[in-house]
Amino acid sequence: MAKQGDKKFIHEGLITQSLLNGMFRVLLDNQDLILGYLSGKIRKNFVRVLPGDRVRVELSPYDSTKGRIVYRLRSKDASG
């Protein structure tokens, strides 16, 4: 649970590369390339995240090169 004073920056981006242990290279919409890691809920629910997927990322104000992937956005051509 987030503390009252925590200010997270929410960005959307594209997974460009899959790395080890649930980490990914994410190209944000503002053209920044960051290292993204899966959040606990995504790991727990076995959500598949692959290169080419669009994701929502939380960035800390202290380190803008790493972020937590908190949501996998639905693709427009997905059926069902």
C-alpha positions in Angstrom: 0.0 0.0 0.0 1.4 3.4 -1.0 2.2 5.9 1.6 0.3 9.2 1.8 3.1 11.4 0.5 4.3 9.1 -2.4 4.1 10.9 -5.7 4.5 8.4 -8.6 4.7 9.5 -12.2 2.5 7.4 -14.5 3.6 6.9 -18.1 2.7 4.6 -21.0 5.2 2.9 -23.2 6.1 0.0 -25.5 8.0 -3.1 -24.5 11.1 -3.2 -26.8 13.2 -6.0 -25.2 12.7 -8.8 -22.7 15.4 -9.3 -20.1 15.9 -11.8 -17.3 13.7 -12.2 -14.2 10.7 -10.3 -15.4 12.5 -7.2 -16.5 12.0 -5.3 -19.8 13.3 -2.4 -21.8 10.4 0.0 -22.1 10.3 2.9 -24.6 8.1 5.6 -23.1 5.8 7.8 -25.1 8.2 10.7 -24.4 11.0 8.7 -26.0 12.8 7.8 -22.8 14.2 4.3 -22.6 13.9 2.8 -19.1 14.3 -0.5 -17.3 10.8 -1.8 -16.3 10.1 -4.6 -13.9 6.8 -6.4 -13.2 4.7 -5.5 -10.2 3.7 -8.1 -7.7 0.0 -8.3 -8.9 1.1 -8.9 -12.5 3.5 -11.7 -11.3 0.8 -13.2 -9.0 -1.9 -13.3 -11.7 0.5 -14.7 -14.4 -0.1 -11.8 -16.9 1.9 -12.4 -20.0 4.0 -9.4 -21.1 5.9 -9.7 -24.4 7.9 -7.4 -26.6 5.5 -5.2 -28.6 3.0 -4.9 -25.8 1.9 -1.4 -24.5 2.1 -1.0 -20.8 1.5 1.5 -18.0 4.6 2.2 -15.9 5.0 4.0 -12.5 8.2 6.0 -12.2 9.7 7.2 -8.9 10.7 10.8 -8.6 14.1 9.7 -7.3 15.2 7.4 -10.2 13.7 8.0 -13.6 15.6 5.2 -15.3 13.6 2.4 -13.6 9.9 1.8 -13.4 7.3 -0.7 -12.2 5.0 -2.1 -14.9 1.6 -2.0 -13.3 -0.8 -2.6 -16.2 -0.7 -4.3 -19.6 -2.8 -2.3 -22.0 -5.2 -4.2 -24.3 -4.3 -4.3 -28.0 -6.8 -2.9 -30.5 -6.9 -6.1 -32.6 -7.5 -8.5 -29.8 -10.6 -10.6 -30.2 -12.5 -11.9 -27.2 
